[in-house]
Every structure is written in structure tokens, then in C-alpha cells.
Amino acid sequence: MSAQAGPQHYAAAIYELALEPWTRQLSRVQQATRQDPSLRAALADPERPTSQKLALLAQAVPEGLLPEIRKFLGTLLESGQLDQLDAILVEFERLVRRRPERKPVQVASAVPLTTAEQEALRTRLVRRYGPDLEFQFVVDPALIGGVRVRVGDRVIDGSVAGKLAALRDRLVKE
């Protein structure tokens, strides 16, 4: 039997790959500014243009800076908040760690649910299981009617097919 990765595993891998350059490059900028007092002084110099400061940061990171990270650092430099990089990285790491902790919720129904039905289900499930839920709504005609909800490892089967299967099991046992 081969174990295949599910969509959530692939999605988590993409998520990690997308965030990895940000973590790596911002950590290297942080390290460079901590280790080099002359770099810190140059970056704090209000007379020095932001473009020169960005060039200094790009030199401090061996592989250079990705354009979006360069823009972000430029924003910090222009607002005089580069000194907030440590706190930003702590918060960023907290958010990165929190993301995979979200519980996947799959709601399967025999027919597509309306937006109002989806929202009602979301509200009830968030109230019961907490706010860190990630919803996926799917249509499964084999359910005949009703819904089957999977929250993490728990299954709540309110489908017609599920009720028929439970009835069949009871009849077979008697």
C-alpha cells in the first residue's frame, strides 16, 4: 500500500516554500545589522538616502535581496522602523508556526450549499471547535442528502447515506 500525500500536505509544503525566503533573508539582514556597528550607523543616518541604505543591506546578504523583500525593507527604512526587525521576525515566526495548527474542516453535501447555509455551518463549527478552522466545501452526490462534516479526525455524519448504513448495520446485528 502506498501512502499518498493529500491536498493539505501539498498546500502546507507550498506554504513553507513560499515563506522560507522571507525568513532566511530577513534573518540574514537581522544578523548583519547586529554584527556590524558601522552598517547599523549607516542605516540609522537620516541624511543617507533609502536607496543607498538598501544597497548596503543587499551587500550584507550574500545572495542579495529579493525584490519584494527589498521593498519591505525600504518601507521600514523610510519610516525609520528598521529597528523593529527583531520584533517583526518574532511575530512572523509565531504566525508561521500557528498556520499549520489550523484544523481542516471538510463539509460534504449531496448538493451545493448556499452561501447562507455555509455561513451557518461555519458559525456553529467555530463556536464548537474554535476559530482556527480551515473550511473546504465539497459536493458528494453519493451522500443522497444531508451533510457529512469532518473536523480534524472527528466525523459528524448527518447524511442520508450514513443513516442508511447505520440502519443496515443495526438490522444485520439483530
C-alpha positions in Angstrom: 0.0 0.0 0.0 1.5 3.4 -1.0 0.9 6.4 1.2 0.0 9.4 -1.0 0.1 12.9 0.3 -3.2 14.7 0.5 -4.0 18.2 -0.7 -3.4 19.6 2.7 0.1 18.2 2.7 0.9 19.7 -0.6 -0.6 23.0 0.4 1.5 23.0 3.6 4.6 22.4 1.6 3.8 25.3 -0.8 3.1 27.5 2.3 6.5 26.6 3.8 8.4 27.1 0.5 6.7 30.5 -0.1 7.7 31.8 3.4 11.2 30.3 3.6 12.9 33.1 1.5 11.4 35.7 3.7 12.5 34.0 6.9 16.0 33.3 5.5 16.7 36.8 4.1 15.2 38.8 6.9 17.2 36.7 9.4 20.4 37.4 7.5 19.6 41.1 7.4 19.0 41.0 11.2 22.2 39.1 11.7 24.2 41.6 9.6 22.9 44.6 11.4 23.6 43.0 14.8 27.2 42.1 13.9 28.3 45.3 12.1 28.1 48.5 14.0 29.2 50.6 11.0 26.2 49.1 9.0 23.8 50.0 11.8 25.2 53.5 11.9 24.9 53.9 8.2 21.3 52.6 8.2 20.4 55.0 11.1 21.9 58.0 9.3 18.9 60.3 8.4 21.0 62.1 5.7 21.7 58.9 3.7 19.1 58.1 1.0 17.0 55.0 1.3 18.4 53.7 -2.0 21.9 53.7 -0.5 20.7 52.0 2.6 19.1 49.3 0.6 22.3 48.8 -1.4 24.2 48.4 1.9 21.7 45.8 3.1 21.8 43.9 -0.3 25.6 43.8 0.1 25.3 42.4 3.6 23.1 39.5 2.4 25.3 37.1 0.4 22.7 36.2 -2.2 21.3 39.7 -2.4 17.7 40.6 -1.7 14.5 39.5 -3.5 12.6 42.5 -4.9 9.6 42.1 -2.6 11.9 41.8 0.5 13.9 44.9 -0.8 10.6 46.8 -1.0 9.6 45.7 2.5 13.0 46.8 3.9 12.7 50.1 2.0 9.4 50.7 3.7 10.9 50.0 7.1 13.9 52.3 6.3 11.7 55.1 5.1 9.5 55.0 8.2 12.6 54.8 10.4 11.5 51.4 11.8 14.3 49.1 10.8 15.0 48.7 14.5 11.7 46.9 14.7 13.0 44.0 12.6 13.7 41.8 15.7 10.1 42.1 16.9 8.7 41.7 13.3 10.7 38.4 12.9 9.4 37.1 16.3 5.8 37.9 15.3 6.4 36.4 11.8 7.7 33.2 13.2 4.8 33.0 15.6 2.4 33.3 12.7 4.3 30.8 10.6 4.1 28.3 13.4 0.4 29.0 14.0 -0.7 28.4 10.5 -0.2 24.6 10.3 -2.1 24.3 13.5 -5.4 25.2 11.8 -7.8 22.3 11.8 -9.0 21.2 8.4 -12.8 21.1 8.1 -14.4 19.3 5.2 -18.1 19.7 4.7 -19.5 17.3 2.2 -23.1 17.6 0.9 -25.2 15.9 -1.7 -25.9 19.2 -3.4 -24.1 22.6 -3.3 -24.8 24.5 -0.1 -26.0 28.1 -0.4 -23.8 30.9 1.0 -26.2 31.3 3.9 -26.0 27.5 4.7 -22.2 27.6 4.5 -22.1 30.6 6.9 -24.5 28.9 9.3 -22.3 25.8 9.4 -19.1 27.9 9.8 -20.6 29.8 12.7 -21.8 26.6 14.5 -18.5 24.8 14.0 -16.3 27.7 15.0 -18.4 28.0 18.2 -17.9 24.3 18.9 -14.3 23.8 17.8 -12.7 27.2 18.0 -11.7 29.9 15.4 -8.7 28.1 13.9 -10.7 26.2 11.3 -10.0 26.0 7.6 -13.1 25.1 5.6 -13.5 23.2 2.4 -17.0 22.6 1.0 -17.4 19.7 -1.4 -20.3 18.1 -3.2 -20.7 14.3 -3.0 -23.9 13.0 -4.6 -23.3 9.6 -3.0 -24.5 11.1 0.3 -28.0 11.2 -1.2 -29.0 14.1 1.2 -27.8 15.9 4.3 -24.1 16.6 5.2 -21.0 14.9 6.5 -18.6 17.1 8.4 -15.0 16.1 9.1 -13.2 18.3 11.7 -9.6 17.0 12.0 -10.1 13.4 13.0 -13.8 13.7 14.0 -16.7 12.9 11.7 -20.2 14.0 12.1 -22.3 12.1 9.6 -25.8 13.6 9.1 -26.1 12.3 5.6 -28.9 10.0 4.3 -26.3 7.5 3.1 -24.8 7.5 6.6 -28.1 6.9 8.3 -29.0 4.1 5.8 -25.6 2.5 6.6 -26.2 2.7 10.3 -29.7 1.2 9.9 -28.3 -1.6 7.8 -25.7 -2.3 10.5 -28.3 -2.4 13.2 -30.5 -4.8 11.2 -27.6 -7.1 10.4 -26.7 -7.3 14.2 -30.3 -8.3 15.2 
